[in-house]
């Protein structure tokens, strides 16, 4: 796991080495174990290394093929590199034990089709001296980030936005068209970012760039659209297949030349990973959980029970609010893109890293894949109700509802859908994911030129549950959870691996129909697939998550910070200061329908804009 940087094209009088060196230093936190730079004429590649596989200098990057025809910088892990290496030994003379060299050998043999063979998480750049082309690629599910700027003279790319801003290749302007989307969904969806000219490469895509900077942007993976040979399995077969595939995914993600640990919250997802690793693979993991004195926010007792049952080397990270508040400025400064999420991951990653741990398994993705949120049933129920109202004058009904439900976020959302006349599943999902609704956004922002609202995401032919899973994977998971997990864990040089996002498992579960998956209880299919491993006290306990008393902090310990950021944001010419300050005042005085997280998103936006000097 590492960080990569690069430029391709004309930089004028600026030395490529200087630009790459500056970018490397900006993301040094991602790779404290080594640094490398290659430059020649119009191409420059940079790398900072967190050594996990082939920890010796043989794993150093940029890495060249034996014949010097190809060079790569690579961020990630290729979990099937050993199997691929066996098939490549007759065509390539391996010099290292690294997965990076397998990437090179695969590219030399298969070209860009090598991506289809990779099982892992990665963002990579390969320069081919023969064709003078640069290949940029990203893993199927967007676990590892890759950002880029493309103008007439050059392409600049990096694992983090802040490195591109540091390079001087970006115009450093706010993406005003994305501001509505940020307020609606508390993020900006790929391929756009909060910076006008910086894009994010879509998951499952690659870009091939020729010497004239011509772009070939293509998809190499997408969500399944047809059934495979296994057809439509019965429930018992599906349960057995899920356990087998998840076990295999965990086994793949235990491959490393350093110890692998696991987050253990005591919830279903992390407990599933720990139980399968112990019972099916015979692995005794180091497990970590955060504990609090306040039992309202602590999951320690559940985590300890699972740790005892499966005999893990369990570690409790004991924190109090002062620890978290003291770490908050550092966490916010490491935020690579504005978000309402992240500081929690920063705190736990920092404390795990203190034990010398470099790799941790996470249960991220279990909720999205197995319908763990009430969002799934709520969205389906909303669409069903709206279908029954089609014959009515829905726009008028929506306005009437809005007038009676000013303090109810649920009624406000239903009102907005009715006024737009939208009844499809995608729109119902989108409205349920909104933080601020369109009416509120139009009051807060003095902008009318917005980019397209939520839409264009893939529905599944296998049912409504799979459709919502795909919506959630493409939106909230990829653009909030995964992005924040990467930037906050890598800020502490900790690699997080996500077994629920093995593409073989994802494809299999998405092909299962609603009859098998409908969640009468959260993640029922996953729970039933591991029925002999997940005890009742885990399955039926209240869902807590890693939550903290943010609302109280924002009104007390963090009030001066939050108040200052809101008032600073209110001074920007694209903000309606009266509406924003009224919103802040309502929150402070316990008025209105909006929770602390909506307000916090505005505060982190202003902090991020100030920190990165965007205009």
C-alpha positions, 0 to 999 in steps of 0.5 A, a space after each residue: 500500500 502506497 501513494 502514487 504521483 505522476 505527470 505526462 506532457 509539457 511542464 514548461 520551464 519547471 523540472 519534472 523531478 521537482 514537481 514529482 518530489 513536491 507531490 511525493 512529500 505532500 503524501 509522504 504519510 501514505 508511504 513512510 518506508 521509501 520513496 522513488 522518482 523516475 523522469 524522462 523527457 515528458 514523463 515523470 512518476 513518483 511513489 511513496 511506499 508502505 511495505 507490506 509484500 516484499 518488504 525489502 528494497 526489491 519491492 521499491 518503485 517505480 519498478 521497471 520490467 526486465 527488458 526496461 520496456 515498461 515502468 509502473 507505480 502502483 498503490 494497492 494489493 493484488 491478492 491473487 498475485 501468486 496464482 497469476 505468477 505461476 501462469 507467467 513464469 514461462 514468459 517472465 523471469 521474476 526477480 522479486 517476490 512482489 505483486 508489483 512485478 506480477 502487474 508488470 509481467 501481466 501487462 507485458 503478456 496481456 496488455 490492458 486485458 491484464 486488469 480483468 485478471 486482477 483480484 485486489 484493490 489498486 490504483 496504478 500507472 504504467 508507462 509503455 516506452 514502446 507505444 509511448 502511452 500511459 495507462 491509468 487504472 483503478 480497481 473494480 469497486 473503487 477501494 483505492 483512489 486515483 485523481 487526475 487533471 487533463 488539459 491541453 499540455 499535460 496530465 497530472 495524477 495522484 492518490 490524493 487531491 492535495 498532491 495535485 493542488 501542490 503540483 501547480 497543475 490545477 487551477 485551484 478553483 471551486 467546482 461551483 456546479 458540484 456545490 448543490 450535490 455536496 449539500 444534497 449528499 455530503 459528497 461529490 460523486 465520481 468522476 467530479 470532485 470539489 475542484 473544478 478541473 480535478 477528476 476522479 477515475 471511475 472504479 472499474 475503468 482505465 484511461 490510455 493516454 497517447 503521446 499527444 494526450 489523446 484519451 481512451 476512457 474505457 470500462 473493464 468491469 461493471 455490475 453483473 447484468 446476467 446470470 452465470 452458470 450457477 443459475 438461480 440457486 436455492 436458499 441453502 445453496 446460496 448460504 453455503 456459497 456465500 460462506 465459502 466465498 467470504 471465507 476465500 475472500 478473507 484468506 486472500 486478504 491475509 496474504 502479507 509479509 507483515 502481521 494482519 489485524 482486524 477491526 472488531 466492533 462486535 457488530 455483525 460484519 466485523 464478527 463475521 470476518 473474525 469468526 470465519 478467520 478463526 473457525 474456517 481458516 484457523 487464524 488467530 487474529 489481533 483484534 482492535 476495538 475502541 472503548 469509552 467510559 460512556 456505555 451509550 457509545 461503547 461496543 466493548 462488551 460485544 467485541 470482547 465476547 466475540 474475541 473470547 469465543 474465537 480466542 483472538 489477541 484482543 486489544 481495547 483502545 481506551 479513549 475519552 472525549 479529550 483524546 478525540 477532540 485533540 486529534 480532530 484538527 489533525 484529522 481535518 487537515 488530512 481530509 483530502 476531500 470535504 466530507 462529514 465522515 472520517 475523524 472516527 477512522 483517523 482516531 482508531 487508525 492512529 491508535 492501531 498504528 501505535 502497536 506497529 500494525 500496518 494492515 487491518 481487516 474491516 467489515 466495510 461493505 457488509 451493509 451495502 451488499 447484504 441490505 443492512 440499512 433500513 434504507 433498503 426497506 424504506 426506499 422500497 416502501 416509499 416507491 410502493 406508496 408513490 405508485 399508488 398516488 400516480 393518479 393524483 395531482 402529485 405536484 399540488 399534493 407535494 406542496 400541501 404536504 410540505 406546508 404541514 411538515 416543515 419540521 419533519 424531514 421524512 414529510 419534506 422528502 416525500 413532498 419533494 418527490 411528489 413535486 418532481 413527479 418522480 416515482 422510480 426506485 432510483 429517485 426514491 433511493 436518492 431522496 432517502 440519501 439526501 442531507 439537505 433537500 433542494 428547497 433548502 439548497 436553493 436558499 443556502 446557495 446563490 447559484 443556479 448553474 448546477 450539474 445534473 442531480 442524482 441519476 444515471 446509476 445502474 439498476 439491477 435486473 435481479 431485483 430491487 434489493 440488488 438495485 439499491 445495493 448498486 446505488 449505494 455502492 456507487 454513491 455512498 460507499 464509494 464516494 464517502 465510506 471508501 474515500 474517507 477510510 482510505 484518506 484517514 487510515 493512510 494518513 496514519 500509514 495503515 492499510 485497510 482491507 475489505 473482504 466484503 468487497 471481493 468482486 467474486 463475492 459482490 457479483 454472486 450476491 448481486 445476482 441473487 433475487 429479492 426472494 432470497 435477500 429481502 431483509 425482514 431483519 438486517 443482513 438476514 441472508 448473511 446472518 443465516 449463511 453464518 448461523 453456526 458462527 454468529 451468536 444471538 447476542 451479536 445478531 440481535 443487539 441494537 445497531 450502534 456503529 462507531 458514534 460519538 457525541 458530536 451534537 454536544 461537542 458542536 454546541 460546547 467544546 467545538 462551538 467556537 470552531 464551528 461558529 467561526 467556520 459557519 460565519 466564514 462560509 457565510 461570507 463567500 459570495 455564492 452563499 446566502 448568508 442570511 439563510 446559512 446563519 439562520 440554519 446555524 442558529 436553528 441548530 444551536 437552539 434545537 429548532 428545525 429538522 436537520 441533524 448535527 451531521 448536516 451542519 457538520 458537512 458545511 463546517 468541514 467544507 469551509 475548513 477544507 476550502 480554507 486549508 487548500 486555498 481554493 478560490 
